[in-house]
Amino acid sequence: MRYHAAYVWLGDVVAADVLIETEGERFSRVVPGVPAPPDAVRLAGLTVPGLADAHSHAFHRALRGRVQAGQGTFWTWRSHMYEVASRLDPETYYALARAVYAEMALAGIACVGEFHYVHHDPSGAPYAEPNAMGDALLAAAADAGVRITLLDTCYLAGGVGEPLGDHQRRFGDGTAEAWAARVSALRPAGHARVGAAIHSVRAVPRDQLGTVVAWAGLQGAPLHVHLSEQPAENVACEAAYGLSPTGLLSEAGALGPRTVAVHATHLSARDIGLLGGTRTGVCMCPTTERDLADGIGPARDLSDAGSPLSLGSDQHAVIDLFEEARAVELDERLRTRQRGHWTAGELLTAATSGGHAALGWPEAGRIEPGAYADLTTVDTNSVRLAGAAADHLPESVVFAASPADVSHVVISGRDVVRDGRHLLVAGVPSALAETIAAVTQ
């Protein structure tokens, strides 16, 4: 395929009149400043690398709107989440996830990191195929046209020193060794990779952490973990172990360049030093963190300390990585009452190559020969972006664009979205409505 883009963000500069050629799943040529060949697909607006959503819980999409009514905290929200989780089975989860991943593609997302912990039936008994739920997610991503890293999650306890509750039984494998045996049986296709996740220090006891860390190390796989999302997690961990959650993970050897701490909201200066000093990544999910009243994480301090940044939509209050990107900057402005902590280029990097690297796809997220052929084109003639000039296109897109402005999406060399229409999943809104109703009514 040949594409001719009016403008392309190349990671450090915006180039005009760019000829982009693909061979199979990869880019073969990227040449700026050339006229459009007659056989090339024209991409108007600004084209950026395909986005990467580094933290997703697909079934949480069914909560949108339902958990925004009334008052409460993270802990009251969690009870609603458990109710939806209890209604999932492999068939309904496939259908819901396929629709959610199609919504992601329409938003310009080429790759998703699915933090997957709904493993067994509601009683906690394994399905006849122990990885039926994970396989459903892998199939859903394939049929929606996106790549996926299945971050299979170890979840063994209901809290520090507490057994799994009734709604959590289907999450647990009993021991980390049993978790590792099940995950090792996954056989992903070419669009998918498998990583590991420690749900949190609340859900994986101290003596089980090393097994998960060792499995990820042997596989060379990414390792993700919810970290210090709530102050109560810090208090419980320090009371039980005399360490912060970050300190406990450090003791277990869990920190390092293949590890990503999700949220990392309530951290001490020492925690920030441990994460940055080991090049542990951090995934910020601002739309979820604000929706759940979690707080504002120290993203700038973590980055300055050495932690690479990625972004996730987490519970999918919205699926909009442009909003996640600008919220990192805008939340920091609210916290500090100063402007200009992040450049648009830094935030686009977090949404593209930073996210792909966090998910174990380092060969994606850049528009250059040899990289995965992922393109997201943003229409700069939309009502939100009309008037954007060539010398500030990245700023216009980061601080004003929405998924409604995404016109064309190429993933692994295949057109998935054209003129704002998903080419593989017909009627994405109706598919979402039907599958959400199946797990909420």
KEBALO-897064 format. One record per residue: residue in three letters; x, y, z of N, C-alpha, C in turn. Coordinates in steps of 0.05 Angstrom, whole numbers, plus 5000, padded with zeros to 4 digits. Layout:
// KEBALO-897064
ALAXYZXYZXYZ;...
// end
This chain:
// KEBALO-897064
MET501749765000500050005000501850255000;ARG500750464988502050724987500050934998;TYR501051095016499451315027500951575023;HIS499451785019500752055017499352225038;ALA500852315058499752465080500552755077;ALA498552925082498953215081501053295101;TYR500753195126502653255147503053005164;VAL505552955173506152725189507852805213;TRP507052725236508752775260510752545261;LEU513352605259515452405258516952375284;GLY515752475305516952435332518552675342;ASP519552835323520953075332520153315315;VAL519253265290518453475272515853385258;VAL514453585247512253535229513153575201;ALA512953365184513753375156511253395138;ALA511553535116509353575097509753395073;ASP507453325060507453175035509152925037;VAL508252735054509852505060508752255046;LEU510452125030509751875018510451655037;ILE508551485043508851265062508151005048;GLU510050815047509550565034509850335054;THR508150135051508149905069508649655054;GLU509749455068510049195057509348995079;GLY507048855075506048685096505248855119;GLU506148785143505448925168507249165174;ARG509249215158511249415165511449635145;PHE512549865154513250075136515750005120;SER515750065094518050015078519450275069;ARG517950485065519150745058517450975070;VAL518851175079517651425089519251655077;VAL518051805058519452005043517952275045;PRO518952475059517552735060518052895035;GLY516353095031516853295010516553194982;VAL514753014976514452914949511452944941;PRO510952984915508153004906506752734910;ALA504152744910502552504914502352344888;PRO503252084889502951914866499951864861;PRO499151814836496251774831495051534844;ASP496651334851495551084864495651094894;ALA496551314906496751324935494151404948;VAL493551294971491251374987491951645001;ARG490251844997490852105008489952115037;LEU491652225054491052255083491252555089;ALA488852685091488752965097489053005127;GLY490053235136490353295164493053215174;LEU493153155200495753065212495652765218;THR497652625208497852335213500052295234;VAL499352125253501152055275501351755276;PRO503251645290503351345293500751255306;GLY500050995302497750885316498150915346;LEU496050975360496151015389496150745403;ALA497150745428497250505444495950565471;ASP493850415477492350435502493650225521;ALA495350325539497050135555495650015579;HIS493150105585491749985608488749985603;SER487649745599484849705594483649485611;HIS481249525621479549315631477049325613;ALA476949145593474849175572472049175584;PHE471549005604468748975614467849225629;HIS469749395638469049635653467449825634;ARG467749795608466249965590463249955595;ALA462249725606459449705612458549875635;LEU460449995650459850165673459350455665;ARG460150525641460050805633457250915637;GLY457051145651454451265656453151155681;ARG453350895685451950765707453250825734;VAL455850885734457250935759457751235763;GLN456851395745457251685748454951815764;ALA452851665770450651775785451251755815;GLY450351955830450651945859453452005869;GLN454051925893456551985906458051725913;GLY460351745926461751505934464751545930;THR466151315931469051305929469851085910;PHE472451035908473450805893472150545903;TRP471850535929470950275941468050225935;THR466350435934463550395927463350335897;TRP464950465881465050405852465750115847;ARG467550005864468449735860466149525862;SER464149585879461949395882460349375856;HIS460049595842458749595816460349435795;MET462949465796464649315778464449015782;TYR464348935808464048645813461448535802;GLU459348695803456748595793456948535763;VAL458248705748458548655719460348415715;ALA462548405729464448185726463047915731;SER461147905749459847655756458147555733;ARG457447715714455647645692457047565667;LEU459747575667461247515643461647215640;ASP461647125615462546855608464046885582;PRO465346675572467046715548465546825524;GLU463046755520461546855497460847155501;THR459747225524459047505527461547685529;TYR463747575540466147735542467347785515;TYR467347585497468247615470466747845456;ALA464047825458462348015443462748295454;LEU462948335480463348595492466148705485;ALA468148535488470848625483471248695453;ARG470048545435470248605407469148885401;ALA466848945413465649215409467449425421;VAL468549375445470249575458472749625442;TYR473949415432476449445416475849585390;ALA473449535379472649685355472349985361;GLU471250045384471150325393473950445395;MET475750285406478550375407479750435380;ALA479250265361480350305334479150565322;LEU476650615326475350855317476651105330;ALA477851065353479151285368482151305360;GLY483051145341485851165332487750975346;ILE486650795363488350615378489050365362;ALA491550305360492550075344493149835362;CYS493749875388494549665405493449715433;VAL492549505446491449525473492849345492;GLY493249435517494249265538491949195556;GLU491048945555488748855570489548725596;PHE489048865618489748785645487548585654;HIS487948335649485848125649485947955674;TYR483747975690483747815715481147655718;VAL479247655700476847495702477347225689;HIS478547045704479646795692477646565692;HIS476146525713474646275717471646335718;ASP470046125723467146175725466546305752;PRO464046405756463546565780464046415806;SER463946155806464546005831467545985836;GLY469146055817472046025819473145775806;ALA471345605795472245365781473245425753;PRO475445305745476445355717474445255697;TYR474345395674472845295651474145045640;ALA472744895623473944655611476544725597;GLU476544955584479045065574479945285594;PRO482045235609482645425631483045715622;ASN483845755597484346025587482046115569;ALA479646015573477446085556476946395556;MET477146515578476646805580478846965566;GLY481346885570483547015557483446975527;ASP482746735518482546675490480346845477;ALA478146895492475947065482476947345477;LEU478647445494479747715491481647725467;LEU483347515464485147515441483547505415;ALA481447345414479847325390478347595384;ALA477447725406476047975402477848185390;ALA480348195399482248395388482748335359;ALA483148085352483648005324481248095306;ASP478848045315476548105299475948405297;ALA476948555316476648845315478948975301;GLY481048825294483248925278485449055293;VAL485549025320487649145336489548945347;ARG491949025352493848845366493348865396;ILE494248655411493648645439496048525454;THR496548635477498248495497496348415520;LEU496048145523494348045544496048035570;LEU495448215587496948235613495448065633;ASP496047805632494647615649495447665678;THR493347695694493747815721493547605743;CYS495547605760495547435784493947585806;TYR491947455817490047575836489347355856;LEU490547365880490347145899488947215925;ALA488647465932487647545958485647775955;GLY483847795974481848005974482848255987;GLY485148265998486448486011488848376026;VAL490448546037492848456051491948276075;GLY492648026073491947836095489147736094;GLU487647796072484847716071484347516048;PRO482447326052481847146030480247286008;LEU480047155985478347265964475447275973;GLY474047495966471247515972469647365951;ASP467047345955465247195937465547295908;HIS465647555904465747665877468547645865;GLN470547575881473247555871474147275866;ARG472547075872473446795869474246725840;ARG472846845821473446775793476046895784;PHE477247075800479747205792482147035800;GLY481846855819484146735832484846455822;ASP487546405821488546135814489545975838;GLY489246085862490045945886492846015894;THR494845975876497646045881498846165856;ALA501046295860502446415837503446195819;GLU504145965830505145745813502845645795;ALA500445625805498145545789497545755768;TRP497746005775497446225756499446195733;ALA501946145740504046125719503645885701;ALA502645665712502145435695499845495675;ARG497845625684495645685666496445885644;VAL497946095652498746295633500646175612;SER502345995621504245875602502845715580;ALA500345645584498945485564497645665542;LEU497645935546496546115526498246095500;ARG496846105477498246085451497246315434;PRO498346555437497346785422498146765392;ALA496446875375497046905347498847145342;GLY499447215316501347425310500447695319;HIS497947745322496948015330497248055361;ALA498047845375497947855404500547765417;ARG501047875441503247795458502047765486;VAL503447605503502547565530504547685550;GLY503447835568505047935590503947855617;ALA505247935638504347865665503448115679;ALA501748075699500948295717500548195745;ILE501548365763500848335792498548525797;HIS496248425804494048605806494748845824;SER495848785847496648995867497948845890;VAL499248995908500348865932498148785951;ARG495648885947493348795962492548515954;ALA492848445928491848205917493847985913;VAL496448045916498547835914500247855939;PRO500147645956501747655980504747665975;ARG506147755995509047795993510547545983;ASP509747315994511247065987510546955959;GLN508647085946507846995919508847175897;LEU509847415904510747605884512947505867;GLY514847365879517247285865516647095842;THR514646925845513946735823512946885798;VAL511347095802510347255779512747395766;VAL514447515783516747655772518547465756;ALA518947225767520747035753519546945727;TRP516846895726515546815701515947035680;ALA515447285687515847495667518747515658;GLY520547475676523347485669524147265649;LEU523247025655523946805637522746845609;GLN520346965608519047005582520047265568;GLY521447435582522147695571519747865567;ALA517647825584515047945580514748195597;PRO513048375588512348605606510948515631;LEU511448675652510148615678508848875688;HIS506248875690504749115699503549065727;VAL503049285741501949265768500549525775;HIS498149505786496849735799498449815823;LEU499150065825500950145847499850395861;SER499450375887498850605904496550775891;GLU494450635882492250785871490650915893;GLN490650795917489150905939490950925964;PRO490651135981492151146005491750906023;ALA489350786023488750556040490650326033;GLU491350296007493250085999495950136012;ASN496850386013499450446025499350376055;VAL497150456068496950416097497050116104;ALA495449956089495349666094498049536089;CYS499349616067501949496061504049556082;GLU504149806090506149886110505549756137;ALA502949716144502349586169503149296169;ALA502749166146503348876144506248816140;TYR507648976124510348916116512549116125;GLY511649346135513549546142514849686117;LEU513549656094514449766069512149896054;SER512850096038510850196019510349995997;PRO508150005982507849825960510249825940;THR511250065935513650085917516049945930;GLY516449985956518649845970518249545970;LEU515849445973515349155972515949045945;LEU515149185923515749095896518749095891;SER520049295902523049315898524349075912;GLU523449015936524548775951524148525935;ALA521948495921521348255905522748245878;GLY524248455872525548465846523748535823;ALA521448655829519448705808519848955792;LEU521549135801521949385787524049355765;GLY523849515744525749495722524549595696;PRO526049595675525149715649522849565636;ARG522349315643520149165631517649195648;THR517849335671515549365689514249635686;VAL511549635688510049875686508249895711;ALA508550115726506750175749504450335739;VAL502050225743499650365734498450535756;HIS497850785750496850985768499051125784;ALA500450975802502651085817501951365828;THR499651375842498451625850499551735876;HIS499751565896500451655923503151545930;LEU505251695923507951615925509551805943;SER511451695957513451855971515751925953;ALA517452115961519852175946521551935942;ARG521651765963523351515960522151325940;ASP519451305939518151135919518851235891;ILE518651495887519251615861522151555853;GLY523951565872526751505866527151215859;LEU525751035873525950745866524950685839;LEU522650805831521550755805523250875783;GLY523951125786525651255766528351135763;GLY529551075786532350965786532550695773;THR530350545772530350275759529150295731;ARG528450535722527250575695524550425693;THR523250385716520550275715518650475703;GLY517050385683515250555670512850625688;VAL511350825680508950905694506750955674;CYS504450845678502150885661500051045675;MET499551285665497551465677494951425662;CYS492751425677490051395666488351625678;PRO488851875669487552095683484552105683;THR483252005661480352015661479151835682;THR480451605688479551425709480351535736;GLU482751635738483751735764482051965774;ARG481052135756479352355765476452255769;ASP475552065752472851965755472451825782;LEU474451675790474351525815475251685839;ALA475951945834476952115856479452005869;ASP481151885853483651755863485651965871;GLY485952175855488052375860489652425834;ILE491552595836493352665814496152555820;GLY497052375803499652255806501952445798;PRO504352395809506652575803508052495777;ALA506552515755507652425729510152575722;ARG510252835725512652985717515052915734;ASP514652885760516852805778517852525771;LEU516052345765516852075757518452075731;SER517452225712518952245686521752365690;ASP521852575706524452705711526352515726;ALA525252335742526852135756527751905739;GLY526551875715527451665697525351465688;SER522751505696520651315689519351395663;PRO519451225642518051285617515051295622;LEU513651465607510751505610509151365588;SER507051235596505051135577502251215587;LEU500251165571497551245578495551025574;GLY493451025591491350825588488650945594;SER486550815583483750905588482450745610;ASP483750535620482950395644480050305644;GLN478350445659475550365662473750475639;HIS474950625620473550715596471150895602;ALA471551075622469551295626469351445599;VAL471551465585471651535557473951375545;ILE473751325519476051205505477151425486;ASP479151565496480151805482482951855492;LEU484951765478487751805487488652085483;PHE487352245466487952535465487252665492;GLU484952585503484152695529486052595551;GLU486852335550488752235570491352395569;ALA492252455544494752595541494652875552;ARG492653025543492553305553491953315583;ALA490453115593489853125622492453095639;VAL494452955629496952945644498053225648;GLU497953395628498853665630496953835646;LEU494353815639492453995652492053935682;ASP492153675690492053615718494453725733;GLU496853715720499153825733498954125736;ARG497654255717497154545720495354605744;LEU493254435748491554475771493054435797;ARG494854235797496254165822498254385829;THR499654495809501854685813501154975809;ARG498855025795498055285786500155415768;GLN501555245752503355345732502755185706;ARG503555305683502955185657505555085645;GLY505354905626507554825609509454625621;HIS508354405633510054195644510853985623;TRP509253955603509753755582509353885555;THR511053815536510553905509508553715495;ALA507353815474505553645458507053405447;GLY509553435440511153215430511552995451;GLU512153085476512452885497509952725502;LEU507652865501505152735506504352545483;LEU504952625458504452445436506252205437;THR508752245446510552015450509451815470;ALA508351915492507151745512504751585500;ALA503251705483500851585471501551395448;THR504051405438504851235415507151045422;SER509551135418511850955423512050875452;GLY511451065470511550995498509650775506;GLY507250795496505250585502506050315490;HIS506950325465507750065452510049935467;ALA512050095475514249985489513349865516;ALA511549995529510449895555509049625551;LEU508049575527506549335522508149115508;GLY510749165506512548965494512548965463;TRP511849195451511949225422513849455415;PRO516449435421518249655417518649725387;GLU517749545370518049605341515549745330;ALA513949855347511550005339511550275351;GLY509850455340509550715352511150935338;ARG512450865316513951065301513351025271;ILE513451245256512951225227515751235214;GLU516850995211519550965199519750685188;PRO521550645168521850385156522550175177;GLY521149945175521649725193519649715217;ALA518449935223516449945245513849825235;TYR512149745254509449655247508049885233;ALA506649815212505250015195502650095208;ASP502750275227500450375242500250675236;LEU497950765227497551055222494851135233;THR494851365246492351495255492251775244;THR490251825227489952085215487752245228;VAL488452485236486552665249485752885230;ASP483152925226482153125208482353405220;THR484153565209484553835220482554035210;ASN480653945194478454125185475954095201;SER476053935222473753895239473154155254;VAL470754165266470054405281471854455304;ARG473054255316474854285338477654385329;LEU478454305305481254365297481354565274;ALA479154655264479154855243480855095251;GLY482555185233484255415239487055335249;ALA487455075254490154985262492155035240;ALA494455155247496455215227498655005228;ALA500254985207502254785204504354795227;ASP504855035237506955055257506054985286;HIS503554915289502654815316500654595314;LEU501054415294499154195292499253995315;PRO501653915325501653735349500153855373;GLU500554115378499154245400496154245396;SER495354305371492454305365491254035370;VAL492553825361491453555363491453465393;VAL493653505407493753415435491753565452;PHE491453825448489753975467486954025457;ALA486153925433483453985424482153745410;ALA483653555400482453345384480853145401;SER479053005388477552785400477352555381;PRO476452325390476152095371474352165347;ALA472552355350470752425328472352545305;ASP474852635310476552755289478252545275;VAL478252295285479952085272478551995246;SER479852025224478651965198479551695187;HIS482151635191483251395178485151255197;VAL484950995200486750845217487750605202;VAL490350575202491750335191493050195214;ILE492649935216493949775237495249535225;SER497849505230499449285218499049265188;GLY499049495175498949505146496149465134;ARG494049445150491349405140489549635148;ASP488049735129486049945135483949825153;VAL483549955176481549865195479250065198;VAL479950325195477950535196478450715171;ARG476250775157476350955134474051145136;ASP474651405133472551605134470951585160;GLY472251515182470951485208469151245211;ARG469451055193467750815194469450565197;HIS468750395217470250145221469649955199;LEU471749845187471449675164470949375171;LEU471449305195471249015203468848965221;VAL467949155236465649125255463549315246;ALA461349215236459149375227457449475251;GLY456649725251454949825271456149815299;VAL458349945303459649925330457850035352;PRO456450255349454650335371452550125378;SER451350005358449349805365450649555377;ALA453049485368454449255380455049315410;LEU455849555416456349635444453849615460;ALA451649735449449149745464448149455470;GLU448349285451447249015455448948855475;THR451548885473453348725490453348835519;ILE453049095522452949215548450349125562;ALA448149125547445549045558445748755568;ALA447248585554447448305561448748255588;VAL450348445597451748415623450848605645;THR448848765638447848955658444948925665;GLN443448775649440548755653439648485662;
// end
